[in-house]
């Protein structure tokens, strides 16, 4: 089953608008200006992450908190969920991954993101019955990520200049996990914002060294979920280091590579 879906195939799905403004005001205003009919706004910071701290800037929410948020948005166990945003699904992928991690069996990402005729009308939401059960997707601790970078393949989904340590606009230390491979997540999609074909993605990741054991990280575990999604489209199973670089550099004893 592909994790992607087209607008024509939505059917009777719960539709979540996961647009996000990095460092800016909440994207709820964008949602209210216009969204796909039937969509409900899902706040990345409030609904898909716990408060920032040593575990990272977007740590995983606990099961009870996430379950309550998803039920409030109308998510149910037996009904398909489709997620989208307006930036190549960089942020919607976090919703896809978190729902999959907590056990939802049918979550899709709207390929191409925000599209079609839009509306300002907000739907009446009926509370869902989603039950959050952790463990549906593999995750990595910092130690496991470090080991995978040596014994497998650990992809760094950030921009190349951040991986190389040339710039670091958000976190206090620049660089990357030693042994990690640069694989900017922006290269998973074409100019139209749609994912590359499964064949093209498989060729990309294979050329970058993807083997039997693969993981991904980014700055805070958001765009790395997009990398895991792209790997899934390519037919490659991958684990997510949720804490990512923001967790890695919270411990000054962890090594940092540059270049």
LINPE-V231450 format. One record per residue. N is the residue number from 1. OMEGA is omega as a letter, one per 40 degrees, with the letter a starting at -180 (NA if undefined). NEAR is the number of other ideal C-beta (glycine too) atoms within 12 Angstrom. Layout:
n:N omega:OMEGA near:NEAR
n:N omega:OMEGA near:NEAR
This chain:
n:1 omega:i near:13
n:2 omega:i near:21
n:3 omega:a near:38
n:4 omega:i near:34
n:5 omega:i near:31
n:6 omega:a near:21
n:7 omega:a near:26
n:8 omega:a near:12
n:9 omega:a near:15
n:10 omega:a near:27
n:11 omega:a near:17
n:12 omega:a near:15
n:13 omega:i near:30
n:14 omega:a near:38
n:15 omega:a near:39
n:16 omega:i near:49
n:17 omega:a near:43
n:18 omega:i near:51
n:19 omega:a near:39
n:20 omega:i near:41
n:21 omega:a near:21
n:22 omega:i near:23
n:23 omega:a near:13
n:24 omega:i near:12
n:25 omega:i near:13
n:26 omega:a near:21
n:27 omega:i near:29
n:28 omega:i near:24
n:29 omega:i near:18
n:30 omega:i near:26
n:31 omega:a near:32
n:32 omega:i near:18
n:33 omega:i near:17
n:34 omega:a near:22
n:35 omega:i near:35
n:36 omega:a near:35
n:37 omega:i near:19
n:38 omega:a near:27
n:39 omega:i near:42
n:40 omega:a near:37
n:41 omega:i near:36
n:42 omega:a near:42
n:43 omega:a near:32
n:44 omega:a near:39
n:45 omega:a near:29
n:46 omega:a near:23
n:47 omega:a near:35
n:48 omega:a near:38
n:49 omega:i near:37
n:50 omega:i near:28
n:51 omega:a near:16
n:52 omega:a near:21
n:53 omega:a near:16
n:54 omega:i near:17
n:55 omega:i near:27
n:56 omega:a near:36
n:57 omega:i near:33
n:58 omega:i near:42
n:59 omega:a near:30
n:60 omega:i near:37
n:61 omega:i near:32
n:62 omega:a near:19
n:63 omega:a near:22
n:64 omega:a near:17
n:65 omega:a near:22
n:66 omega:i near:37
n:67 omega:a near:29
n:68 omega:i near:22
n:69 omega:a near:34
n:70 omega:i near:40
n:71 omega:i near:26
n:72 omega:a near:24
n:73 omega:i near:34
n:74 omega:a near:29
n:75 omega:i near:41
n:76 omega:a near:25
n:77 omega:a near:23
n:78 omega:a near:16
n:79 omega:a near:26
n:80 omega:i near:29
n:81 omega:i near:42
n:82 omega:a near:41
n:83 omega:i near:52
n:84 omega:i near:47
n:85 omega:a near:44
n:86 omega:a near:28
n:87 omega:i near:28
n:88 omega:a near:34
n:89 omega:i near:46
n:90 omega:a near:43
n:91 omega:i near:45
n:92 omega:i near:49
n:93 omega:i near:51
n:94 omega:i near:50
n:95 omega:i near:51
n:96 omega:a near:45
n:97 omega:a near:48
n:98 omega:i near:49
n:99 omega:i near:48
n:100 omega:i near:35
n:101 omega:a near:32
n:102 omega:i near:37
n:103 omega:i near:24
n:104 omega:a near:39
n:105 omega:a near:21
n:106 omega:i near:27
n:107 omega:i near:43
n:108 omega:i near:37
n:109 omega:a near:46
n:110 omega:a near:41
n:111 omega:a near:37
n:112 omega:i near:27
n:113 omega:a near:36
n:114 omega:a near:31
n:115 omega:i near:25
n:116 omega:i near:20
n:117 omega:a near:13
n:118 omega:i near:22
n:119 omega:i near:18
n:120 omega:a near:16
n:121 omega:i near:16
n:122 omega:a near:20
n:123 omega:i near:21
n:124 omega:a near:9
n:125 omega:i near:21
n:126 omega:a near:15
n:127 omega:a near:18
n:128 omega:a near:26
n:129 omega:a near:19
n:130 omega:i near:33
n:131 omega:a near:23
n:132 omega:i near:29
n:133 omega:a near:19
n:134 omega:i near:23
n:135 omega:a near:13
n:136 omega:i near:23
n:137 omega:a near:34
n:138 omega:i near:27
n:139 omega:i near:35
n:140 omega:i near:35
n:141 omega:i near:25
n:142 omega:a near:32
n:143 omega:i near:18
n:144 omega:i near:25
n:145 omega:i near:44
n:146 omega:a near:29
n:147 omega:a near:22
n:148 omega:i near:36
n:149 omega:i near:32
n:150 omega:a near:19
n:151 omega:i near:16
n:152 omega:i near:28
n:153 omega:i near:35
n:154 omega:a near:44
n:155 omega:i near:48
n:156 omega:a near:40
n:157 omega:a near:46
n:158 omega:i near:44
n:159 omega:a near:27
n:160 omega:a near:20
n:161 omega:i near:19
n:162 omega:i near:32
n:163 omega:a near:33
n:164 omega:i near:21
n:165 omega:a near:26
n:166 omega:i near:17
n:167 omega:i near:17
n:168 omega:a near:23
n:169 omega:a near:15
n:170 omega:a near:25
n:171 omega:a near:28
n:172 omega:a near:17
n:173 omega:i near:24
n:174 omega:i near:25
n:175 omega:a near:28
n:176 omega:i near:42
n:177 omega:a near:43
n:178 omega:a near:23
n:179 omega:i near:24
n:180 omega:a near:43
n:181 omega:i near:34
n:182 omega:i near:34
n:183 omega:a near:41
n:184 omega:a near:29
n:185 omega:i near:42
n:186 omega:a near:26
n:187 omega:i near:27
n:188 omega:a near:41
n:189 omega:i near:34
n:190 omega:a near:17
n:191 omega:i near:10
n:192 omega:i near:12
n:193 omega:i near:25
n:194 omega:i near:26
n:195 omega:i near:40
n:196 omega:i near:28
n:197 omega:i near:20
n:198 omega:i near:23
n:199 omega:a near:14
n:200 omega:i near:20
n:201 omega:i near:36
n:202 omega:i near:23
n:203 omega:i near:16
n:204 omega:a near:29
n:205 omega:i near:35
n:206 omega:i near:21
n:207 omega:i near:15
n:208 omega:i near:29
n:209 omega:a near:22
n:210 omega:i near:31
n:211 omega:a near:20
n:212 omega:a near:14
n:213 omega:a near:24
n:214 omega:i near:39
n:215 omega:a near:47
n:216 omega:i near:54
n:217 omega:i near:54
n:218 omega:i near:50
n:219 omega:a near:41
n:220 omega:i near:42
n:221 omega:i near:47
n:222 omega:a near:48
n:223 omega:i near:46
n:224 omega:i near:50
n:225 omega:i near:52
n:226 omega:i near:47
n:227 omega:i near:51
n:228 omega:i near:47
n:229 omega:i near:47
n:230 omega:i near:48
n:231 omega:i near:41
n:232 omega:i near:36
n:233 omega:i near:36
n:234 omega:a near:33
n:235 omega:a near:21
n:236 omega:a near:32
n:237 omega:a near:24
n:238 omega:i near:40
n:239 omega:a near:33
n:240 omega:i near:47
n:241 omega:a near:48
n:242 omega:a near:43
n:243 omega:i near:39
n:244 omega:a near:49
n:245 omega:a near:46
n:246 omega:i near:34
n:247 omega:a near:37
n:248 omega:a near:46
n:249 omega:i near:30
n:250 omega:i near:23
n:251 omega:a near:21
n:252 omega:i near:11
n:253 omega:a near:11
n:254 omega:a near:23
n:255 omega:i near:21
n:256 omega:i near:26
n:257 omega:i near:24
n:258 omega:i near:20
n:259 omega:NA near:14
